[in-house]
Structures are given as structure tokens and as C-alpha cells.
Amino acid sequence: MGRRILITGTDTGVGKTMVGCALAFAMKVRGLRVGVMKPAETGCSTETGELIPADAAALKASASAPHPLEMICPYRYVSPLAPAMAAEVDGIAPPDPARIISLCEGIAAESDVLMVEGAGGIAVPITWNFNYADLAAALGLEIILVVANRLGCLNVAVLSLAYAKSRNLAVCGYILNDTEPENSAAARTNAASLKRLTSVAALGTVRYKQPLSLQIVNNVLQSRSSFDAQES
């Protein structure tokens, strides 16, 4: 079985798509077949009567994924809410977890790496009885947590990692992402604080509007050995 990753975050707007696209591209240029999926995208715009999943389209382009966008992002909603609530507000069918799992397995079967991007955080409901932790458990996805490097991130980062651990999910590590240009005291010290608060691997920090460093990419790729060790 190839590698399977869930890109999740401490919140919405923390840079999950940017990280996912950068990792997908980095793995592609290393000769890997990268399959991507954004099972449910909310806040979609409408063009000629069709809902456009911008994040899913960016992932597909970055990975040069051969799968159609309808397979990569089967559920799309206008309302910028958690998928379960977006479906209610938009008045259309909610996501079907069984179908999402089936499509993910189909993409994974044709890929060396499956990269799934969540919506918001790991506990966000896809349906009211199925969240992204459930999806990770069902598919054997290892977690990469994207943390917005700003004041207040320590609490949500530690809680997200603790929740993943409570669900017995494999965690590759976390990436701090500078979402603000200001070089605040919090942004300068969050990395050191998190290293003292959790034993989960720190994969690196992305500077404001800068690309992922080669070191972060290498840390993600090399983390496979520790992930395999957890399985054995």
C-alpha cells in the first residue's frame, strides 16, 4: 500500500491548500504518482451554473493528477461552513462517507501517494456522525497538521494533536505557517513552545507567503520511517 496523508489544520484559513499543493508538487517532481482528494469543499463559487472547487482544482494541478475533478471533489457547497451544515443550509444532499471512502481507495490504488485535504480541523463534521478523524481511521491516513503561526495557536494545536492521539491516528507531524506578515513575539516563540508541549515531530515553519522549504519536504518524506515503526 502506498503512503496516505491527511492535510488538516487547527482552523480554517491556516494554509492547508498551500501546504498540500506544495507537497503534492514536490512528490510529483521526485517521480511519485500523487493522487489527491478534497472530499467536500465549501464556499465554492458558481460559474455557468456549476460549483467550482478552487482548492481541489489547485491540488489536481499541483499533482498533475489524472483523475477527473468530479472524482477528486465529489461534494461541493456554496455556504462557507462545515460540510454537514453547508449541506443543510444549501438544501442539498450531505456527503456520503461510504462513497468518499470508495473514491479515495480508487485513487489510492493508482497512486504512490494519496493526499487528502480536509475542511477546517480534524474534528470538523463531514456528516453529523462522521468527521475527518473518522475518515483518517477508515483509510489509514497519517496526519499532517497545519498550524497558523500566530497568537493563540498553542491551545488549538495541542488539542488537535491530542484528539488525533485519542483516536489512535498516525501523526506525521505539524507545520507552522506564518499567516500574518507581522513578526510578533508569538510567531517568534511558538515553535519553541510547541516543542516543549508535545512530542509530535515539528516538520518546520513556512515563512509568510514563502514556499515550503526543501527541509520541510525532506522532513515529511523522511517521516515515513517513524510512521512505519509505529505500525510494526
C-alpha positions in Angstrom: 0.0 0.0 0.0 1.3 3.5 -0.9 1.6 6.3 1.5 -1.7 8.0 2.6 -1.8 11.5 4.1 -4.5 13.8 5.5 -3.6 17.5 5.4 -5.7 19.0 8.2 -5.4 22.2 10.2 -6.0 23.9 13.5 -8.7 26.0 11.9 -9.9 27.3 8.5 -7.7 29.6 6.6 -4.4 28.3 8.0 -2.8 27.3 4.7 -3.8 23.7 4.2 -4.2 24.0 0.5 -0.9 25.8 0.1 0.9 23.1 2.0 -1.0 20.3 0.2 -0.2 21.7 -3.2 3.5 22.3 -2.4 3.9 18.7 -1.0 2.0 17.2 -4.0 4.2 19.1 -6.4 7.4 18.2 -4.5 6.5 14.5 -4.5 5.5 14.6 -8.2 8.9 16.0 -9.3 10.5 13.2 -7.4 8.8 10.7 -9.7 5.9 9.7 -7.5 2.4 9.3 -8.7 0.4 11.6 -6.5 -3.3 11.2 -6.1 -5.2 14.0 -4.4 -8.7 14.4 -3.0 -10.7 17.2 -1.3 -13.8 15.1 -0.4 -16.0 18.1 0.4 -15.3 21.7 -0.5 -17.5 24.5 0.9 -17.6 28.2 0.0 -17.5 27.3 -3.7 -18.2 30.0 -6.3 -20.6 29.4 -9.1 -19.7 29.6 -12.8 -22.2 28.9 -15.6 -24.4 27.1 -13.1 -21.6 24.8 -11.8 -19.9 24.9 -8.4 -16.2 25.4 -8.7 -14.0 23.8 -6.1 -10.9 26.1 -6.2 -8.9 24.2 -3.6 -9.5 20.8 -5.3 -8.6 22.2 -8.7 -5.3 23.6 -7.3 -4.4 20.2 -5.8 -5.2 18.5 -9.0 -3.0 20.9 -11.0 -0.1 20.7 -8.5 0.0 17.0 -8.5 -0.7 16.7 -12.3 -3.3 14.2 -11.1 -5.1 12.3 -13.9 -8.3 11.8 -12.1 -11.3 13.9 -13.0 -12.3 16.8 -10.7 -15.7 15.1 -10.1 -13.8 12.2 -8.5 -11.3 14.4 -6.6 -14.1 16.6 -5.2 -17.4 14.8 -5.3 -19.2 17.1 -2.8 -19.4 20.9 -3.2 -21.3 23.6 -1.4 -21.8 27.3 -1.6 -22.1 28.1 2.1 -18.7 28.5 3.8 -19.5 26.2 6.6 -18.5 22.7 7.8 -19.7 20.2 5.2 -22.5 18.8 7.4 -24.0 22.2 8.0 -23.3 23.5 4.5 -25.4 20.7 3.1 -28.3 21.7 5.4 -28.1 25.4 4.6 -27.7 24.8 0.8 -30.6 22.4 0.9 -28.8 19.6 -0.9 -27.6 16.1 -0.1 -24.9 15.7 2.5 -21.7 13.9 1.7 -21.8 10.1 1.7 -18.9 8.7 3.7 -19.1 5.3 2.0 -18.8 6.9 -1.4 -15.9 9.2 -0.3 -14.0 6.1 1.1 -14.6 4.2 -2.1 -13.4 7.1 -4.3 -10.3 7.5 -2.1 -9.5 3.8 -2.4 -9.8 4.1 -6.2 -7.4 7.0 -6.4 -5.0 5.3 -3.9 -4.9 2.2 -6.0 -3.5 4.1 -8.9 -1.1 6.3 -6.9 2.1 6.0 -4.9 0.9 8.7 -2.6 -2.7 9.7 -1.7 -3.0 13.2 -0.3 -6.4 14.2 1.1 -7.2 17.7 2.2 -9.7 18.3 4.9 -12.0 21.2 5.6 -11.1 23.1 8.7 -9.8 20.9 11.5 -9.7 17.2 12.2 -13.0 17.2 14.2 -15.0 19.1 11.6 -18.1 17.1 10.7 -18.4 15.7 7.1 -21.7 14.4 8.3 -23.1 14.7 11.8 -21.9 11.2 12.5 -18.6 11.2 10.6 -15.7 13.6 10.8 -12.2 13.8 9.3 -10.7 11.7 12.1 -13.2 9.0 11.2 -12.1 9.3 7.5 -8.4 9.1 8.5 -9.2 6.0 10.6 -11.2 4.4 7.8 -8.5 5.0 5.2 -5.3 4.7 7.2 -4.3 8.3 6.6 -1.4 9.7 8.6 -1.9 13.3 9.8 0.0 16.4 8.9 -1.4 19.3 11.0 -1.0 22.8 9.6 -0.8 25.3 12.4 -1.3 29.1 11.9 1.7 30.6 13.5 0.0 33.4 15.5 -1.1 34.3 19.0 -3.5 31.6 20.3 -2.3 28.7 18.2 -0.8 26.7 21.0 -4.0 25.6 22.6 -5.7 24.5 19.3 -2.5 22.8 18.1 -2.1 20.8 21.3 -5.8 19.9 21.4 -5.8 18.8 17.8 -2.8 16.6 18.3 -4.3 15.1 21.5 -7.5 14.4 19.7 -5.6 12.6 16.9 -3.8 10.6 19.5 -7.1 9.7 21.3 -8.4 8.3 18.0 -5.2 6.2 17.6 -4.3 8.0 14.4 -0.7 8.1 13.0 0.7 11.6 13.0 3.5 12.6 10.7 4.0 15.9 12.4 2.9 19.6 12.3 3.9 22.5 10.1 3.8 26.1 11.4 2.6 28.5 8.8 3.1 32.3 9.1 -0.4 33.6 8.2 0.5 37.2 9.1 3.3 39.4 8.0 4.0 40.8 11.4 6.9 39.2 13.2 5.2 39.1 16.6 6.5 37.7 19.8 4.1 34.8 19.5 5.2 34.0 15.9 8.9 34.0 17.1 8.3 31.7 20.0 5.5 29.3 19.0 7.9 26.8 17.5 9.9 26.5 20.7 6.8 26.4 22.8 5.2 23.5 20.8 8.4 21.5 21.1 8.1 21.7 24.8 4.3 21.0 24.8 4.2 17.9 22.5 6.5 15.1 21.4 5.0 15.1 17.9 7.5 15.9 15.2 8.0 19.5 14.2 8.3 19.4 10.4 9.2 23.1 10.0 7.9 26.6 9.6 6.7 28.3 6.4 7.5 32.0 6.3 4.9 34.5 5.3 4.0 34.0 1.6 7.1 31.9 1.1 7.3 28.5 -0.5 7.8 25.3 1.5 11.5 24.9 2.2 13.3 21.8 1.0 13.9 20.9 4.6 10.2 20.6 5.3 9.7 18.5 2.2 12.6 16.2 3.3 11.2 16.0 6.8 7.8 14.9 5.5 9.4 12.3 3.2 11.8 11.0 5.9 9.0 10.8 8.5 7.8 7.6 6.8 10.4 5.6 8.7 8.9 6.6 12.1 5.4 6.1 10.7 6.3 2.5 9.7 7.8 1.9 13.1 4.5 2.8 14.7 2.8 0.3 12.6 5.2 -2.6 13.3 
